[in-house]
């Protein structure tokens, strides 16, 4: 998700073909809504990773204390 945001800045793309002809094309980048939704998704994935790691450690400690 982070790579998608960084790889789609928008702007002009310059293409040079085999004959040496240069063409300029405007490439639209990721709009504000897309960036916001992807940022929320990244935050949720990070939060999920922290919660699941905490539950794993809690389970391991609880299992060890029961013995």
N, C-alpha and C positions, 0 to 999 in steps of 0.2 A: 504494500500500500504506500509506504514511504517512497519507494522507488518510482511508482507511478506518478506521484505528485512531483518528484524532482525531474522526471523525464518528459513532462508535458508542460513546459513553461509558456509556450505560445510565442509567436513571432514569425519572422521571415525565414524560409528555408531556401538555401541556395543549392541548385543542382547543376552540375556540369556534365554533359554527355561526352561520348567518345569523340565527337567532331569538334569539341571545344565550345559548343553553344551553352550559354549560361541562362538558366531560368530561375526566376524568383517566385516563390509561392508563399502565401500566407497560411500558416498552420495555427488553427485555434488551440489554445491551451486548455487546461482544466479550469473550469469556472469556479467561482467562490463556493457554490453549493456543493460541488463535487469534493473540493478540498475539505470543507467542513465535515461532510459525511465520512470521508476517509480518515480524518483526524479523530472523529468520535470512534470509529471502528478500531483504530490503533490504540486508543485509550482503553477501550473495552477489552481488547486482547491482552494488553498489559495488566489490567486489573485481574482478569481471569487467570493469568499466569501467576500473579502474586498470591491469589486466593488458593489456587490448587497446590502451589508449593507449600503454603502454610498448612493446608490440610494434610499433605503428605508427611510433613515433619511432625505434626500433631499426632497422626496415626502411628508413626514409627515410635514416638516417645511413649504413647499410651500402651502400645504392644509390649514395649520393653519393660515398663513398670508393672504390668500384669504378671510377668513371670516370677 
